Amino acid sequence: MVGYALQHQKPAWMQGLLSEKFFVGCGTHDSARKNEKNIYCLDCCKSICPHCLPAHLTHRLLQVRRYVYHDVIRLDDLVKLIDCSYVQSYTINSAKVVFLNQRPQSRPFKGSGNMCGTCERILQEPYFYCSLACKVDHIVKQGKDLSRYLHKCEILPLSDFVFTQLESLKGDAGDLDDGQMTPNSIFDNPLSSGSSASGTVGCKTLACTATTDFVKKKRSGLISQDFPATPEVVASLSRRKGTPQRSPLY
């Protein structure tokens, strides 16, 4: 009887994955920036943040993502650990993902149609489960051998993008090293470092700037001798739209 119970018991890494809290601050790196725990270590059975990675580089790691405020994992990573057939997947940035746990529903489903075998959420054909947790719970409740659905995976590295983020965190805490854009971000002028071959483009840019300044000064009545008005600039400002035409009535 004990052996039968162990046969259907969830492995430690799965229990931790389905119960851990992700995208919360890391207690070990509480004062560090970007310390959200969005990585799961299968060997330690706990969630970690990017600052914890150096101590887990030889471990099996999963990156957890967020989709509509819920935790998801790339399908390509999860199928290395467990059979994910009939679990409904979604596409994010050209990558298929599956939800870790079932999501709350505003009202129960009433009527006929395809729905999850555990939480009765409406699904597309031909899926039977809305999340990984729903499939695992269904297998256990049916008294089936869960180990038959598990895959042996000894190596599970993170993507290179995660390690690029880790390198960016080593820089100054006030800089955005990972390329994020904020309202205070500034684009470098590509013409500032150009050679003489791009002189024509540079002249057009300067002419555009001069025209803009001239418009501002003309509107404010500040045009003077220190700001020459060239014929081209005057012509561009004197240009008016034609008489508006009404559309024909039918």
TIROKE-446218 format. One record per residue (C-alpha): residue number from 1; residue in one letter; z negated, x negated, y negated. Coordinates in Angstrom, 2 decimals, padded with zeros to 5 digits. Each point is the difference from the previous one (the first is absolute). Layout:
> nr,rest,Z,X,Y
> NUM,A,Z,X,Y
...
# end
This chain:
> nr,rest,Z,X,Y
> 1,M,000.00,000.00,000.00
> 2,V,-000.78,-002.89,-002.36
> 3,G,003.32,-001.65,000.83
> 4,Y,001.80,003.27,-000.71
> 5,A,-001.62,000.24,-003.45
> 6,L,000.87,-003.60,-000.86
> 7,Q,003.56,000.60,001.09
> 8,H,000.43,002.65,-002.68
> 9,Q,-002.03,-001.73,-002.69
> 10,K,001.75,-001.16,-003.15
> 11,P,000.19,-003.78,-000.41
> 12,A,-002.22,-001.53,-002.67
> 13,W,002.91,-000.90,-002.29
> 14,M,001.25,003.60,000.06
> 15,Q,-003.40,001.50,-000.72
> 16,G,-000.36,-002.30,-002.98
> 17,L,003.52,000.63,-001.27
> 18,L,-000.44,003.77,000.03
> 19,S,-003.47,-000.04,-001.54
> 20,E,000.18,-002.80,-002.59
> 21,K,000.13,000.69,-003.73
> 22,F,003.03,-001.60,-001.67
> 23,F,000.89,-000.56,-003.66
> 24,V,-003.62,-000.42,-001.03
> 25,G,-001.50,-003.08,-001.60
> 26,C,-000.88,-002.92,002.26
> 27,G,-003.73,-000.73,-000.05
> 28,T,000.55,-003.68,000.76
> 29,H,002.34,-000.45,-002.98
> 30,D,-001.53,002.57,-002.30
> 31,S,000.74,-001.91,-003.21
> 32,A,003.57,-000.99,000.91
> 33,R,003.04,001.85,-001.27
> 34,K,002.22,001.94,002.42
> 35,N,-002.76,000.12,002.60
> 36,E,001.01,003.28,001.65
> 37,K,-000.30,-000.07,003.77
> 38,N,003.53,000.75,001.20
> 39,I,000.17,-002.23,003.09
> 40,Y,-001.49,000.67,003.42
> 41,C,-001.00,-002.82,002.36
> 42,L,000.34,001.07,003.63
> 43,D,-002.04,-002.94,001.28
> 44,C,-002.96,000.65,-002.33
> 45,C,000.46,003.80,000.01
> 46,K,-000.52,000.32,-003.75
> 47,S,001.91,000.43,-003.24
> 48,I,000.43,-002.97,-002.33
> 49,C,001.48,-000.74,-003.42
> 50,P,002.65,-002.64,-000.85
> 51,H,-002.76,-002.44,-001.02
> 52,C,-001.38,000.14,003.57
> 53,L,003.30,-001.06,001.56
> 54,P,-000.68,-003.78,000.28
> 55,A,-002.74,000.71,002.55
> 56,H,002.28,002.26,002.09
> 57,L,003.35,-001.81,000.00
> 58,T,-000.01,-000.48,003.80
> 59,H,-001.01,003.62,000.69
> 60,R,002.10,003.08,000.63
> 61,L,000.40,001.81,-003.32
> 62,L,001.35,003.34,-001.16
> 63,Q,000.87,000.88,-003.57
> 64,V,-001.08,003.50,-001.01
> 65,R,001.95,001.82,-002.68
> 66,R,-000.50,003.20,-001.98
> 67,Y,002.27,003.03,000.06
> 68,V,-000.96,003.23,-001.80
> 69,Y,-003.59,-001.28,-000.25
> 70,H,-000.37,-000.62,003.75
> 71,D,000.06,-003.12,002.17
> 72,V,003.22,-000.85,001.83
> 73,I,001.29,-002.92,002.05
> 74,R,003.55,-001.14,000.57
> 75,L,001.39,001.38,003.21
> 76,D,001.53,-003.36,000.94
> 77,D,-003.48,-001.57,-000.03
> 78,L,-001.82,002.82,001.78
> 79,V,002.43,000.27,002.93
> 80,K,-001.00,-003.53,000.98
> 81,L,-003.48,001.34,000.78
> 82,I,000.45,003.56,001.24
> 83,D,002.68,002.47,001.02
> 84,C,000.76,001.99,-003.15
> 85,S,002.58,002.35,001.46
> 86,Y,-000.16,003.59,-001.30
> 87,V,-002.12,-001.03,-003.00
> 88,Q,001.74,001.19,-003.15
> 89,S,001.11,-002.86,-002.23
> 90,Y,000.88,-000.14,-003.69
> 91,T,002.19,-002.42,-001.96
> 92,I,-001.45,-002.09,-002.84
> 93,N,002.13,-002.70,-001.64
> 94,S,002.46,000.05,002.91
> 95,A,-002.81,-000.50,002.54
> 96,K,-001.34,002.62,002.40
> 97,V,-003.76,000.60,-000.06
> 98,V,-002.46,002.25,001.85
> 99,F,-003.31,001.42,-001.16
> 100,L,-003.16,-001.42,001.54
> 101,N,-002.11,003.16,-000.11
> 102,Q,000.61,003.69,-000.34
> 103,R,000.11,001.41,-003.51
> 104,P,-001.91,003.03,-001.29
> 105,Q,001.96,003.23,-000.27
> 106,S,-000.42,002.62,-002.68
> 107,R,000.44,002.86,002.46
> 108,P,000.57,000.32,003.74
> 109,F,003.49,000.44,001.30
> 110,K,000.95,003.54,001.01
> 111,G,003.20,000.77,001.77
> 112,S,002.39,-001.63,002.42
> 113,G,001.43,-003.48,-000.30
> 114,N,-000.56,-003.61,000.92
> 115,M,-003.52,-001.21,-000.78
> 116,C,-002.42,-002.82,000.82
> 117,G,-001.70,000.30,003.40
> 118,T,-003.36,-001.00,-001.50
> 119,C,-000.33,001.31,-003.58
> 120,E,002.83,002.60,000.01
> 121,R,001.77,-001.47,-003.02
> 122,I,003.63,001.04,-000.38
> 123,L,002.36,-002.71,001.26
> 124,Q,003.68,-000.65,000.23
> 125,E,001.81,000.04,003.30
> 126,P,-000.52,-001.69,002.44
> 127,Y,-003.42,-001.41,-001.03
> 128,F,-003.27,001.08,001.64
> 129,Y,-002.57,-001.90,-002.11
> 130,C,-000.46,-000.45,-003.74
> 131,S,-001.99,-003.25,000.23
> 132,L,-001.08,-002.76,002.34
> 133,A,-003.52,001.44,000.24
> 134,C,001.36,003.40,001.05
> 135,K,001.99,-001.52,002.86
> 136,V,-002.92,-002.13,001.22
> 137,D,-002.41,002.95,-000.12
> 138,H,002.48,002.19,001.87
> 139,I,000.43,-002.60,002.74
> 140,V,-003.76,-000.41,000.43
> 141,K,-000.64,003.77,000.02
> 142,Q,002.68,000.46,002.65
> 143,G,-001.87,-002.47,002.22
> 144,K,002.93,-002.41,000.13
> 145,D,-000.27,-003.77,000.30
> 146,L,000.21,-001.33,-003.55
> 147,S,000.66,-003.56,001.19
> 148,R,003.42,001.10,001.25
> 149,Y,001.06,000.52,-003.62
> 150,L,-001.32,-003.32,-001.29
> 151,H,002.16,-003.11,-000.30
> 152,K,-001.16,-003.56,000.40
> 153,C,000.46,-001.85,-003.27
> 154,E,-001.43,-003.48,-000.41
> 155,I,001.71,-000.89,-003.30
> 156,L,000.25,002.37,-002.95
> 157,P,000.56,-001.88,-003.30
> 158,L,000.26,001.51,-003.45
> 159,S,003.19,000.05,-002.01
> 160,D,000.87,-002.86,-002.33
> 161,F,-000.44,002.32,-002.98
> 162,V,-003.74,000.28,000.66
> 163,F,-000.39,-003.77,-000.01
> 164,T,002.01,-000.18,-003.21
> 165,Q,-002.54,002.34,-001.55
> 166,L,-002.80,-002.23,001.26
> 167,E,001.55,-003.01,-001.69
> 168,S,000.29,001.92,-003.24
> 169,L,-003.71,000.79,000.08
> 170,K,-000.79,-003.71,-000.15
> 171,G,001.33,-000.17,-003.56
> 172,D,-001.72,000.97,-003.20
> 173,A,-001.87,003.28,000.29
> 174,G,001.57,001.22,-003.22
> 175,D,003.60,-000.51,001.09
> 176,L,002.27,002.29,001.96
> 177,D,001.32,-002.49,002.53
> 178,D,001.38,002.58,002.41
> 179,G,002.63,001.34,-002.40
> 180,Q,-001.71,003.25,-000.87
> 181,M,001.08,001.61,-003.24
> 182,T,-002.53,001.45,-002.41
> 183,P,000.33,001.46,-003.51
> 184,N,-000.87,-003.46,-001.33
> 185,S,002.58,-001.89,002.05
> 186,I,002.61,-001.97,-001.95
> 187,F,003.52,-000.81,001.16
> 188,D,001.29,-003.49,-000.67
> 189,N,003.17,-000.12,-002.10
> 190,P,002.76,-001.27,002.32
> 191,L,001.93,-001.32,-003.04
> 192,S,-002.82,-002.20,-001.21
> 193,S,000.73,-002.68,002.60
> 194,G,003.80,000.37,000.00
> 195,S,002.45,-002.86,-000.56
> 196,S,002.86,-000.26,-002.48
> 197,A,002.23,001.88,002.42
> 198,S,-001.90,003.20,-000.80
> 199,G,000.24,-000.48,-003.76
> 200,T,002.24,003.05,-000.44
> 201,V,-002.53,002.27,001.65
> 202,G,-002.74,-001.51,-002.11
> 203,C,001.95,000.68,-003.20
> 204,K,000.49,003.64,000.98
> 205,T,-003.71,000.32,000.62
> 206,L,-000.80,-001.49,-003.41
> 207,A,002.49,002.31,-001.68
> 208,C,-001.64,002.98,001.71
> 209,T,-003.40,-001.15,-001.21
> 210,A,001.27,-000.48,-003.55
> 211,T,001.53,003.47,-000.01
> 212,T,-003.28,001.54,001.15
> 213,D,-001.94,-001.81,-002.70
> 214,F,002.58,001.05,-002.62
> 215,V,-000.33,003.66,001.02
> 216,K,-003.76,-000.17,-000.34
> 217,K,000.21,-001.63,-003.42
> 218,K,002.66,002.40,-001.27
> 219,R,-002.05,003.03,001.03
> 220,S,-003.07,-001.41,-001.65
> 221,G,001.89,-001.09,-003.15
> 222,L,-000.79,-003.68,000.50
> 223,I,003.53,-001.43,000.11
> 224,S,000.16,-003.02,-002.28
> 225,Q,001.94,-003.22,-000.48
> 226,D,-001.97,-001.79,002.68
> 227,F,001.51,002.35,002.57
> 228,P,003.81,-000.08,-000.40
> 229,A,001.86,003.14,000.96
> 230,T,003.19,-001.05,001.79
> 231,P,003.05,002.34,000.02
> 232,E,-000.39,000.51,003.73
> 233,V,-003.58,001.13,-000.38
> 234,V,000.80,002.30,-002.93
> 235,A,002.91,001.54,001.92
> 236,S,-002.19,000.66,003.02
> 237,L,-002.57,001.75,-002.20
> 238,S,002.57,002.06,-001.95
> 239,R,001.51,001.40,003.17
> 240,R,-000.72,003.73,000.32
> 241,K,000.59,002.48,002.73
> 242,G,002.86,002.43,-000.29
> 243,T,-000.32,003.71,-000.71
> 244,P,-001.65,001.70,002.97
> 245,Q,002.32,002.33,001.87
> 246,R,-001.16,003.29,001.49
> 247,S,000.81,000.66,003.62
> 248,P,002.53,002.84,000.49
> 249,L,-001.41,003.45,000.63
> 250,Y,001.29,001.94,002.95
# end
